[in-house]
């Protein structure tokens, strides 16, 4: 071997837990870089799982695609997802059959079984909405996100991340995620608290945490010297990815500190003071910020399992930014012949799809080898009932985005004939590399949902 060959410089492989360190020792985690595995071709990127939950079902006629399995056009509600059509699975004809058993009203059963496939617990904790004399307990089983987190989350800072957008209430109608029977996982409604959980030391005492919050605005500026040194060791694609990552963190930080971010009484100019994040008109701004935090957490590999829950199933959310004055829940009960209210429900569904499209765009903008972060992720959009007027839990509207690293055959519109939704949960587990033959109550599970896996 020649001397030139022996001394040829090579790019140093980075440790997977490489951080940029700023003032006060605060660490800014890096996205998953090719340099961490030696070469793009050598990288086996991790799979991620995301739940996107919205309540009160949809307007099926405006939600349904038209066409065939492989050649279809998205309906009015799902139209904002068109840029990601080839990375979607639009699914109908799947029944949440388990949600017709056990205690609880339709909304309680729908949200409590959406990810568990298991009946709610008997109990005296929560009254039915339609019959206050009848009562019910919490969910009766582990949810699929927590099931996956227990198996895939050991290598990340957080095994899972649960974010809420004005979920607010601690009851069975506002919990979709469960560690096990009677063990609901509350989502974090406050983006600032979520930021601190993700990007500061969880073991800090209150005084130290206050100091870190005061220093936080300086962190991103102070890490640039480390960034300059690191950038010299990276290839062009990794440099671009790192710059994109730092820009995203900087944007989130600026928005967290901006006076008037949430509008009205929610905006507090002093960093570290508690925010009232429940003003109705703050809903869109909080949602976008939570999406940004979720996408950054996945890109940083701080977690591989996450959920974002938009309000509670029976909350009085008024979509004023769409020119509406009646709560979503009240609209969902409107007669099907009321064209104006049906139009408002379609507008709500389309707005929700726009938020999902924003999340997919964030994930699809992060390159990972020959694909993107979205290509290595499953995003499940689910709800508690199929439509508000009937409160049916059959023929549920499901949208799946991303391919779990090629485990799913996307770009298709699939129609089933009453297959149980437990089979969908089984299939998602297998797509994530966790091989199971049943999930939830086996009485409502017959195996894999056919046609999804590659």
N, C-alpha and C positions, 0 to 999 in steps of 0.2 A: 504494500500500500504506500503510495507516495506521501510526502510530507504535506503537500497541499490537501490531499484527501483527508489526512489525519486531522488537519487543523481547520477544515472547512467549517465555518460557523453554521449552526443549526438553531432553529427556533426552539426555545426551551418549552417543554411541556409544563403547563400550569396545573397546580393542584386544584381539584374540584371545589375546595372551600376557599379559594382565593378571594380576598376582600380588598377594597380600597379603603384606607383609613384616613379619617379626617380629624378635625380638632376634637380634643377630649377623648380620643380613642374610639369614636363612633365608627362603626364599620358599615360600608355600603356594599351589599352583596352584588356579585356580578351575574350577568346572564350566563347561560350555558354556552361556552365558547368552544369552537373546534379545537383550539390549542389545548384544551383540557383533556383531550383524548388522542392527541398526536396528529390526526388528520381527519378531514371531514368524512372520508370513507370508513374510518374506524369507529366513528361515533355511533353508539346505540342510544338515541335520545329517549328520555323517559316518557312514559305515557301519562297524561293528565286527565282528570275527570271533573267536569263542572256541571252543576245543576243550576238552571235558570228557571225560577218558579214564579208564575203569575197566577193569581186566583180568578175565580168566577168564569172559567171556561172561555168560549169564543162564540162567534156567529159562524156556524159551520159553512153556510152557503158562500160566505165571503172568504172563508179560510181555505176551502178545498182547492187544490190544483185542478187543472184540466189536462187531459191527454193520457198518455200511457206511462208505464213504469219508467222507461228511459227517456221518453220524449214528452215532456210536460211543461206547462206554464203555471207559475205560481198565481194564486188568487190574490184578490185585492189586499187582504190583510198581510199575507206573507210576501208581497211584492218587494218590500225593502230588502229582503234577503237574496234577491236575484243575483247580485254580484258573486254570491257564494253558492249558487245553485249546484255546481258540480261537486260541492263538498257537503251537500245536504242529504238527509233521508227524511222525507215527509211521510208520516205514518198515520193511517186511520184504520178503523175497524178493530181496534184493540180495546177490550173491555176491562175496566178495573173491577173485576168480579168480586174480589175480596171485600170491596167497599160496600157490598150489599149484605154483609154479615157483621154481627157484633153490634155493640151499642153505638150511640152517637147519631147526630143529624147528618144530612148529606155533606155539608161542608166539612164537618169534623172528620167524618169517615174519609172524605176525599183527600184532604191534606195529610191526615194522619197515616194514610195507607199508600199515598203516592209513591213513596220510596221504600216502604217497609213490606207491602204486600201481606200485612198481618192485621187482624182485627184490633180495634181499640180495646183498652182494658175496661172492664166493669169498674164503676167507682162513683163517688159522690162529689167530685171536684168541680165539674163544669156543667151548667144546664144546657139543654138543647135550645137552639135559637127559636124553634117553633113550638117547643113544649118545655117551659121552664121547670115543670115538675119532674121531668126525666133528667137524669144526670149520667155523666160518663167520666172516665179517667183519661190518662195519657195514652200515647201510642203503645202498641203491644209488642213491638219487635225492633230490631236494629234496622236502620235505613241503609240503602245500598251505598251511599256516599261514605258513611262511617264504617261499613263493612270493608270497603276498598281501602279507606284510610288506615285501618288496622293492619292491613297487609302490605300497603305500598308507602306508608308515611314515615317509616322509621329512619329514612336517610335525609329527611328535610327538617328544617327548623320547626315547622308546624306540621303535624300529621294531617290537619285539615284546616280550612279557613271558611267560616260562615259569616257572610255579610248580609245585612238587611237594609231595606229602604223603607223606613217608617213602619216597621213591623210592630214595634211598640208594646203590644199586649202579651202577657205571659199566660197563654191558655192553649188548649188543644187546637183551637182554630187558627193558631198562629205559629205552629211548629211543624216543620216538614222533615227535620233531621233528628235522628235518635241514635244514641249509643247502645240502647237496648230497651227492653220493656220498661216503661215508666221513666226513661232517662232522656228527656228532650234536650236538644242542643240549642241554646239561644243564639240567634244571629246578632252580630254587632251592628247597631244602627248608626253609630257615630264614626264618621270617616277619620277623625283625628285620633280616636282611640285605636282604630284599626291600624292607622299609620304607626302609632307608637308600638303596637304589638308586633308589627312586621319589622320595623327598622330601628328599634332601640332594644336595649338589654332587658329581657323579661324579669331578670332577678334584681333590677335596680330598686333601691328603697325610694320612698316618696321624695326625699330631698334630692337624691341623685337624679331621679327622673325629671324633677323640675329643672335642675341644672341642664340636663340633656335637651329638654325642650327649648330652653333659652338659647342653647348653642346650635340648635338644629338648622337655623337659617344660614349658618356659615359652613355647614358640613360639605355641601356639594362644591362650593368654591375652593375649599381647602384640600379636597381630594384631587384637584386637577394636576398637581405636581406628580402624584403617584400615577395618575392616568397617563401623563406624558411618558413616563418611564415604561409603563406597561404597554402602551400603544406601540412602542418600538419593537416589542417582542411578538406582536401579532400580525397576522396576515390582513389583507385589505378587507375581507368580509368580516373578520372578527372586529377590526377597528370600527367599521361602520355599525356593527351590532352594538358595540360598547357605547359609541356616541349616541345612538338611538336610545339606549337604556338610560344614560345619564340625562338626556333631554327629557325623557318621560318622568324621571324622578324629580327633576327641577320643575317641570310643569305642575306636578302634583303638589310639591312643596309651596310653590307660589300661590296656587289656588287655595291651599289650606290657610295661608296667612292673609289672603286678600280680604280687606274690610268689605263687609256687605256680601260675602260669597253666597250665603244662604238666604239673604234677604230678610228685612224686618228684624224682629227680635231674635232671630237665630244667629245673626252676625255679631260676634263678640271680638273686638279688636285685640284683646290681650291674649297672647298665646298661652295655652295651658288652662284657661278658664273653661268650665263646661259649656257646651253648646246646646241650645234647644234645637234639635234637629227635626222637630215634628211639625213645623209650620207647613200647611198644605202646599203652598206654592213653591216650597223648597224641594219638592219631590224630584223634579227632573235634575236639578243641580247635584243633589245628594247621590242620585242614581249614577250619574256620569262619573262622579268622583269614586264611588265604590267600584265601578267597572274598571277604572284606571288602576286602582289599588289591586284588584283581583288579577288583572292582566300582568301587572308588574310582579306580583308575588309568584305567578307561574313562570314568568321569564327569568326571574332570579333563582328559580328552583327553591324557594322558601317553603313551598307546599306543592303537592301534586293532586290534591283533592280540594275542591272549593265549591261554594254555593252562593248565589245571590237570590234573596227572596224579596219580592216586591210587595210590601204591605202584608196585611193579614186577609184571610178570605172574606170576612164580613166587615172590613173597615170602611169608614165613611170617607173614602178618598174622592175628591172632586177634581176632575181633570180641567181645571180652569184655563190652563195654557192651551187647551183645545177649544176654548170658548164655551165650556160646559158649566152648568150650575147645579146639577144633580149628582148624587154620589154614584159611583160605579156599581155598588151593590143594588141600589134602588133601580138603576137602569137595567140591570141584569134580570130583574123581575118583570120588566115591562112586557106588555102583550106583543106577540110577534107581528100583529097588524099595525103597530105604532111605528110608522116608517121613520119618524124623526129620531126616536130613541134607539131604534135599530141602527140608524146611521151613526149615532154617537157611540154605540158599542163597537161598530166597525172601526171608527176612528181611534178608539182606545186600543183595539187589537193591533191596528197598524202602527200606532205609536210604540207599543210594546215590541213589535218586530223591529222597529227602528233602533231600539235600545240593544236588542240582540245583535243586530247588524253592526252596531258600533263595537260591541265586544268582539265579534268575529273579526272585524277589521283590525282591532288591536292585536289579536293573536296571529292573524295572517301576516302582519307586518314584521314579525320576528322570524328571521330566517333560521332554519335548523337543517344543516346539510343541504340536500337537494330539495327540501320542502320547507315548511314553516311550523311554527309552534301549533297552529291550528290543525295541521295535518297529523300531529302527534297527540291530539286531544279529542275527547268526546265531550260535547256540550249538549246536554239534554234539556230541552224546553218542555216543561210539564205544567199541569194545572190540577185543580181539585175536582172539577166537574166538567162535563163536555159542553153544556150550555146552561145559562141561568134559569130559563123559564121552566124547564123540566127537572133540573138538578140531576140529570142522568149522569151516571158514571160509566156508561157504555159508549162505545165508539168515541174514545178519547182522542183529542188532537195532540199528537206528538211531533216534535221536530228534533232531529239529531243533526248536529254539525260536527265536522272533523272526522278523521278516519282512524284514530287510535293507532297511528303508525302503520296503516294499511290493513288493519284487522277488519274494517267495515268496508263494504262496497257502496260508495256514496254516489250522488247524482241520480237518485231514484225516488219515485213516488210509489209507495207500497200500500196496498189495500188488503186488509185481513177480514176474516169472517167470524169475529168474536173470540179470537185468541185471548187468553188471560194476560193481563199486564205483568203478572209475576214472570211470565216467560220473557218479556222484554228485559226485566231486571236481571234474569239469569244470563241473557245474551250480552248485556252490557258488561257484566262481570267477566265473562269469557273474553270479550273483546279487549278488556284491560289486562288480560293475561292471568286472571284468577279463575281457574277452572272449577266450576260448580255445576251440578245438575238440577238444583232447585234453589229457590230463594223465597223467603217469607213463609207463609202457611202452605205446605205442600199440597193441601187440598185444592188450591187454586193454581197449581203449577204443573205443567206437563213436559217441561224441558225447554229447549231453545226455541226462540221465535224464528221460524224458517225464513231464509232469504237475506238476513242481515250480514252475516259473517262472510268475509272474503274466502 
